[in-house]
Amino acid sequence: MKLYRVLMFAAMTSLLPLQQAFCATISNVNVQVIDVDGGTSGILLDRMSASMQVVSNQLFLEKDVDAVAAAEHEYERLLTEIGDRVFTGYELESVDCSIGPSMSITMYARAWSGRIDKPEIDLQFSGVEPETAKLLEERLPTLRGELYTAIKGASYDAGSWAGGILRKIVREHVEKNLPEFKAAVDVVQEGNGTVIQVIIYPVGQLVTEVAYELRSDDIPNILLMDLKYKYQSECNKLRGLPVEYVKTHKDELEEKLELAIAQEQTVKQYNLRPHVTLNPTSKLGISIMLDSGEYKIWFEGYGDIGRDKDNLSGTAHLGKFVSPQDEVFGEGRVYLDDVRWRFGLGYTRYWGKSLWTYRRIMPTGENNYKLEYELSPKWRLRGEFYDADDRKEFGVRYRIHEFLGVEGVYGDDELYLRIIGNL
């Protein structure tokens, strides 16, 4: 019995190839569409081939090879009719089928009207300043070229279905290089020309306001007024950008501003170094500090409210850095109540947000010691000691802007408010 089963299995196995030869089916179909005039781009031809690939798979896969071969001309006619309907703007001149288990279909198409010769690519950025749009377009360096190549040479009437391919190209570029934006694409026929309109627009939370400052602690800010107004306009151009975009490209935007400011004549003249800090929110904070590293010059006027004497005064400070942390200086102070002058020579040591100062006041021969600490760019603490009369003074200072500040002062058993004006 076992021998019989073995013989039967061997017989069936030997007959299987013969059975398959008589009942071969189509297991693979490959479709290629060719433009007989050679004008259509490879991208569009691939799309045309893919469309007919779906149809061909449904028609031929798992079908008997001999049955398909017997009706070859009917199938070619059917494929021609389908292609003429699918490929708007083209007509199929012929279809060649190579029938077998692995079947190939070649379709020869020709544009039925004129071709798109010089397509215009109209790329726009919605909701941002023109200068910012140029910056954004730099992140899509090959987009215009790819769109032009994709549509050039296509049938003039192919725009309706070619738009889907163009949208895919734009979407892939935007998702990769500008993920904080979306895009809308339209193909417009204008006279005998074709315009590809691409509008890229921001999404998510946007920068609606810019809180900007440009100042220096090392030279009088009045010398920077032209620069301040110029870069106010430059910084306002960032309005309309997505906050996420500013966060992502924060370092790059800061560096770009720093490089631009460093080339300004005023900055070079006073040998200043710009430092830009962005705070990305819907109210975008932009702080531009211009540091010298060589000298420190400032002029301040004081008006004290709630004090009985010396309530109007002014100070001129001329300092030179002998190292990044060490400054030597001379100061002159005038009290306007009785036009009394005081002069001083001193030294300041900087470390972190703190500074320690010693000053010898003349002609009184008084020694003055001061310690300051910067809580934030706006707030500062101060403590001073004068050895001649053992007087102590403490202050909390708030900077309103680069030309005006206020300070709450306690000294000589008095508590008063000091208005501070800066040049």
C-alpha positions in Angstrom: 0.0 0.0 0.0 2.8 2.4 0.8 4.5 1.6 -2.5 1.3 2.5 -4.3 1.1 5.9 -2.6 4.7 6.7 -3.5 4.1 5.8 -7.2 1.0 7.9 -7.3 2.8 11.0 -5.7 5.7 10.6 -8.2 3.3 10.5 -11.1 1.4 13.6 -10.0 4.6 15.5 -9.5 5.9 14.6 -12.9 2.7 15.7 -14.6 2.5 19.1 -12.7 4.9 21.0 -15.1 3.0 19.7 -18.1 -0.3 20.9 -16.5 1.1 24.3 -15.8 2.4 24.6 -19.4 -1.1 24.0 -20.7 -2.8 26.3 -18.1 -0.2 29.2 -17.8 -1.6 32.4 -16.2 -0.4 36.1 -16.2 1.3 36.8 -12.9 2.9 40.2 -13.7 2.0 43.2 -15.8 4.3 46.1 -16.7 2.9 49.2 -18.4 4.9 52.0 -20.0 3.5 55.1 -21.7 5.7 56.8 -24.3 5.2 60.3 -25.8 6.0 59.8 -29.5 7.1 63.4 -29.8 9.2 63.2 -26.7 8.0 66.4 -25.1 6.3 65.2 -21.9 8.4 65.0 -18.8 9.2 61.7 -17.2 7.2 62.6 -14.1 4.0 63.0 -16.0 4.7 59.9 -18.1 5.2 57.9 -14.9 1.9 59.1 -13.6 0.2 58.1 -16.9 1.9 54.7 -16.7 0.8 54.2 -13.1 -2.8 55.1 -14.0 -2.9 52.4 -16.7 -1.0 50.0 -14.5 -4.0 49.8 -12.2 -6.4 49.2 -15.1 -4.1 46.6 -16.6 -3.7 44.7 -13.4 -7.5 44.4 -13.1 -7.7 43.2 -16.8 -4.9 40.7 -17.0 -3.6 39.4 -13.7 -4.4 35.7 -13.1 -5.9 35.5 -16.6 -5.1 32.5 -18.9 -2.2 33.5 -21.3 -3.7 31.7 -24.3 -7.2 33.3 -23.7 -5.6 36.8 -23.6 -3.5 36.1 -26.6 -6.6 35.0 -28.6 -8.2 38.4 -27.9 -5.1 40.5 -28.1 -6.5 43.0 -30.6 -9.7 43.4 -28.6 -7.7 44.1 -25.5 -5.5 46.6 -27.3 -8.6 48.4 -28.6 -10.0 48.5 -25.1 -6.8 49.9 -23.6 -6.8 52.5 -26.3 -10.3 53.6 -25.4 -9.6 53.7 -21.7 -6.3 55.6 -22.2 -8.0 58.2 -24.4 -10.5 58.9 -21.6 -7.9 58.9 -18.8 -5.2 61.0 -20.5 -6.9 64.3 -21.1 -4.9 66.2 -23.7 -3.5 63.1 -25.3 -4.6 60.5 -27.7 -3.2 57.0 -28.0 -1.8 56.2 -31.4 -1.2 52.5 -30.7 -0.8 49.9 -28.0 1.6 47.0 -28.1 1.1 44.0 -25.8 3.7 41.3 -25.3 1.6 38.5 -23.8 3.0 35.9 -21.4 3.2 35.0 -17.7 5.1 38.3 -17.4 3.3 40.7 -19.6 4.4 44.0 -20.9 2.3 46.8 -22.4 3.7 49.8 -24.3 1.3 52.7 -25.0 2.3 55.4 -27.6 0.6 58.7 -26.9 0.6 62.0 -28.7 -0.6 65.5 -27.5 -3.8 66.3 -29.3 -3.3 70.1 -29.1 -0.4 72.5 -28.4 2.2 71.9 -25.7 3.1 74.0 -22.7 6.2 75.7 -23.9 7.2 78.3 -21.2 5.2 77.7 -18.0 5.2 80.5 -15.5 5.8 79.6 -11.8 4.0 82.1 -9.6 5.3 81.3 -6.1 3.8 83.5 -3.3 4.1 83.5 0.5 0.9 84.7 2.2 0.8 86.7 5.4 4.5 87.7 5.6 6.6 90.6 4.5 8.2 90.5 1.0 11.8 90.4 2.5 10.8 87.6 4.7 9.2 85.8 1.8 12.6 85.9 0.0 14.2 84.3 3.1 11.6 81.5 3.1 12.0 80.9 -0.6 15.7 80.2 0.0 14.6 77.1 1.9 12.9 75.8 -1.3 15.8 76.3 -3.7 14.8 73.6 -6.3 11.0 73.9 -6.1 10.6 76.3 -9.1 12.9 74.2 -11.3 11.1 70.9 -10.5 7.7 72.4 -11.2 8.9 73.9 -14.5 10.5 70.6 -15.6 7.5 68.6 -14.6 4.9 70.6 -16.6 7.1 71.9 -19.5 6.3 70.0 -22.8 3.0 68.6 -21.5 -0.2 68.9 -23.6 -1.8 72.2 -23.1 -5.0 70.5 -22.0 -3.3 68.2 -19.5 -3.4 70.8 -16.7 -6.5 69.3 -15.0 -4.8 66.0 -14.0 -1.2 67.2 -14.0 -2.1 69.5 -11.1 -2.2 66.6 -8.8 1.4 65.8 -9.6 2.5 69.4 -9.0 0.7 69.5 -5.7 2.6 66.4 -4.6 5.9 68.0 -5.5 5.0 71.2 -3.6 3.7 69.3 -0.6 6.8 67.2 -0.3 9.1 70.3 -0.4 7.0 72.2 2.1 6.7 69.4 4.5 10.4 68.8 4.5 11.8 72.4 4.5 8.9 74.5 5.9 6.8 72.2 8.1 5.2 75.2 9.8 3.5 76.1 6.5 0.9 74.7 4.1 0.5 75.2 0.3 -2.2 75.6 -2.2 -1.5 74.9 -5.9 -3.5 75.7 -9.0 -2.9 75.4 -12.7 -4.3 78.4 -14.6 -4.5 78.7 -18.4 -4.1 82.4 -19.4 -4.4 82.9 -23.1 -1.8 80.7 -24.7 0.2 80.5 -21.5 0.1 78.3 -18.4 0.6 79.6 -14.9 1.4 77.4 -11.9 0.1 79.3 -8.9 1.7 78.2 -5.6 0.6 80.0 -2.4 2.4 79.0 0.8 0.8 80.2 4.0 1.7 79.9 7.7 -0.3 77.8 10.1 -0.5 77.6 13.9 0.3 80.5 16.3 1.7 83.5 14.5 3.9 86.4 15.4 1.5 89.3 15.6 3.6 91.9 17.4 7.3 92.6 17.9 8.8 93.9 21.2 12.1 95.3 20.1 15.0 97.1 21.7 18.5 98.1 20.5 20.8 99.6 23.1 24.3 99.6 24.6 25.6 99.8 28.1 29.1 100.9 26.8 28.4 104.1 24.8 25.6 106.8 24.9 22.5 105.4 23.2 21.8 108.6 21.5 24.6 107.7 19.1 22.7 104.7 18.0 19.3 106.3 17.1 19.6 105.9 13.3 20.6 102.3 13.8 17.7 101.8 16.2 15.1 103.1 13.8 16.6 101.1 10.9 16.4 97.8 12.6 13.0 98.4 14.1 11.8 98.2 10.5 13.9 95.1 9.9 12.6 93.3 12.9 9.0 94.2 12.1 9.4 92.1 8.9 9.3 89.0 11.1 5.6 89.6 11.8 3.3 86.9 10.3 5.8 84.1 10.8 4.7 81.0 12.7 6.0 81.1 16.3 7.2 77.5 15.8 9.3 78.6 12.7 11.0 81.2 14.8 11.7 78.7 17.6 13.1 76.2 15.1 15.3 78.8 13.3 16.1 81.0 16.3 19.9 80.6 16.2 19.9 81.2 12.4 17.7 84.3 12.7 19.9 85.7 15.5 23.1 85.1 13.6 21.6 86.7 10.5 20.7 89.9 12.4 24.1 89.9 14.1 26.0 89.7 10.8 23.9 92.4 9.3 24.4 94.8 12.2 28.1 94.1 12.4 28.5 95.6 8.9 26.9 98.9 9.9 29.2 101.9 9.8 28.2 103.1 13.3 29.0 99.7 14.7 32.4 99.6 13.0 33.2 103.2 14.0 32.8 102.5 17.7 34.2 99.0 17.5 31.0 97.4 18.9 30.0 93.8 19.0 26.3 93.0 18.5 24.5 90.3 20.5 20.9 89.4 19.4 18.4 87.5 21.5 15.0 86.3 20.3 12.2 85.3 22.6 9.7 83.4 20.3 6.1 84.1 21.3 3.2 85.7 19.5 4.7 89.0 20.8 8.2 88.3 19.5 10.9 89.7 21.8 14.0 91.0 20.0 16.9 92.3 22.1 20.0 93.7 20.4 22.9 94.6 22.7 25.9 96.4 21.4 29.0 95.9 23.6 32.4 97.5 23.3 34.8 95.5 25.3 37.2 98.4 25.2 35.5 101.3 26.9 32.4 102.3 28.9 30.9 105.8 28.5 27.6 106.9 29.9 25.9 110.1 31.0 23.0 110.1 33.5 20.8 112.8 35.1 18.9 112.3 38.4 15.8 113.9 39.7 14.9 112.8 43.3 11.3 112.9 44.5 10.8 112.9 48.2 14.3 114.1 49.1 15.2 117.4 50.9 18.6 118.1 49.4 20.8 117.2 46.4 17.7 116.2 44.5 19.0 117.3 41.1 22.3 116.0 39.8 24.1 114.4 36.9 27.1 112.0 36.3 29.5 111.6 33.4 31.4 108.3 33.3 34.5 107.6 31.1 35.9 104.1 31.5 38.5 101.9 29.9 38.6 98.1 30.1 42.1 96.8 30.8 40.7 93.2 30.6 37.3 91.7 29.9 36.5 91.8 33.6 38.4 94.9 34.8 37.7 98.6 34.1 39.4 101.7 35.3 37.4 105.0 35.0 37.1 108.6 35.8 33.8 110.2 36.8 32.5 113.8 37.3 29.3 114.6 39.2 27.5 117.9 39.5 24.8 118.8 42.1 22.6 121.5 40.6 21.1 122.8 43.9 24.4 124.7 44.7 26.4 123.8 41.6 28.8 121.6 43.4 31.3 119.4 41.6 32.7 116.1 42.6 35.3 114.0 40.7 36.5 110.5 41.1 38.9 107.9 39.9 38.0 104.2 40.3 38.1 100.6 39.4 35.3 98.1 38.6 35.5 94.3 38.7 32.9 92.4 36.7 31.9 88.8 37.3 28.7 87.3 35.9 25.8 89.5 36.7 27.6 91.3 39.5 30.1 94.1 39.7 32.1 95.6 42.5 33.4 99.2 42.3 35.9 101.3 44.3 35.9 105.1 43.7 38.1 107.8 45.3 36.1 111.0 45.4 37.9 114.4 45.2 38.3 116.9 46.5 36.8 115.4 49.7 39.1 112.4 49.8 36.2 110.2 50.4 36.2 106.5 49.6 33.1 104.9 47.9 32.4 101.2 47.6 29.5 99.9 45.5 28.1 96.5 44.7 25.5 95.9 41.9 23.6 92.8 40.8 21.6 92.5 37.6 18.4 90.6 38.4 17.3 90.8 34.8 17.8 93.1 31.8 15.3 95.4 33.4 16.0 95.1 37.1 19.1 95.9 39.1 20.0 96.0 42.8 22.6 98.4 44.2 24.3 98.9 47.6 26.9 101.7 48.3 29.0 102.7 51.3 30.7 106.2 51.8 33.4 106.0 54.5 33.6 109.7 55.2 30.3 109.9 57.1 29.6 106.2 57.3 26.7 106.6 55.0 24.9 103.6 53.3 22.6 103.7 50.3 20.5 101.0 48.7 18.5 101.0 45.5 16.3 98.9 43.3 16.4 100.1 39.7 14.0 99.5 36.8 14.9 100.4 33.3 11.9 101.6 31.3 13.8 102.0 28.1 17.3 102.9 27.1 16.8 106.6 27.9 14.7 106.4 31.1 14.7 104.5 34.3 13.4 104.8 37.9 15.0 103.7 41.2 13.7 103.3 44.7 16.4 104.5 47.0 16.9 104.2 50.8 19.7 106.2 52.4 20.3 108.8 55.1 17.1 107.5 56.8 15.2 108.7 53.7 13.2 106.7 51.2 12.7 108.4 47.9 12.1 107.8 44.2 14.8 108.7 41.7 14.0 109.4 38.0 17.0 108.6 35.8 17.6 109.9 32.4 20.3 108.5 30.1 21.9 109.7 27.0 
